[in-house]
Amino acid sequence: MLPYIRTGIALDHAAPDTVAGMSSPRQWSLLVPLIGLALAVVLLPVATARWVPFAVQQVLGYLVVWVPLVAATVAAVIVASRRSGERWWIAMSLRSTLTGVLLGAFVGLALRSIALVVEILGTGRIAGGSVGIGGGPGLAQVVAVVVATAIVAPIIEEVFFRGVLLPAVVERSGPSAAGPWVGVVVTAALFAGVHALAGADLLGTVVTFVAGIGFGFVARSSGLVAAVVAHVVFNSSGIALVLANTPVSPLGPTLGLG
């Protein structure tokens, strides 16, 4: 489904720090991120509970997911740094190159193109994404949604899913060449599952899964920063479509922005 990804590329060549654990004692805790993910899933229904004022449901929808993920990320990084004796930014492979950043941008645009094709084939129209902008939004609301979806969400989600959860899964996938791909696919499945529980429809869940594979590929081949860039480009292009097509209309979930 992703013709621009050559399966012959070794996913562990450009990110040695996240692969070292496969031939040494495990560095990354799997339990910690799974607990954070479970808490986010359990708290998701709170955001849409009847007793929650509609005006704060969208903000609460972000917070009930972000807070557990950020807390789990911090805890997991502390554990990994202590186990490896490395600085946290080294343990997370935050180093990047211009080539990696450009690859991330390209993958983000390619994934958005795939999302558009799937949406047109599946629904016969282009809705653009799952950003909620109420009828007649003010400038402040639009800016808040754009910042949250295009910047904050990609950073938090990539740091958690590809920076913490992915290496933990890879470490437990065995020393075979398929190990990194197992980690990428499992992490993408969990990534899509959370978005499905948050309201993405079937097409949106499928696209989010494919996007998760793309983000995972970038993270393994070019580092976490490049994966964040891919996610930012993917979400930003989706928001651009939303604002261009239905700038002041209520938008229901279509193809989740990821």
Summary of the structure (lengths in Angstrom):
residues: 258
radius of gyration: 17.9
end to end distance: 17.7
largest distance: 55.9
contacts: 899
relative contact order: 0.19
helix: 70%
strand: 0%
